[in-house]
C-alpha cells in the first residue's frame, strides 16, 4: 500500500498519518492509534491492521506497511461490512 492510502477507511486515516503518529507520539499500546484522527473507532475493520502497523513500528521497521494492495484491502472491507466476517473465500478474494 502506498503511504497516502487509507488504513482506516471510515475516517480516511492514511498509513503516512499513522506512521508519523507513532514516530511523534510513541504510543505504548496499539489502541492508542485511535487517537490519530479516530482510526479504528468506526466499523472496526482496520483494528487488526492498526495492530500490525503498531507492531512493525515497535520492532523498529522504518516504514510499516500491510501485505495488501489497496483494491484488495477495500474489497476485504466490503466483505467484512456485508458479512461481518474478516476471512473471505479465496475465489472472492481474487475476484476483480
PyMOL commands that set and color helices and strands:
alter all, ss='L'
color gray80, all
select helices_A, chain A and resi 15-25+30-35+47-58+70-83+90-93
alter helices_A, ss='H'
color red, helices_A
select strands_A, chain A and resi 6-8+13-14
alter strands_A, ss='S'
color yellow, strands_A
deselect
rebuild
show_as cartoon
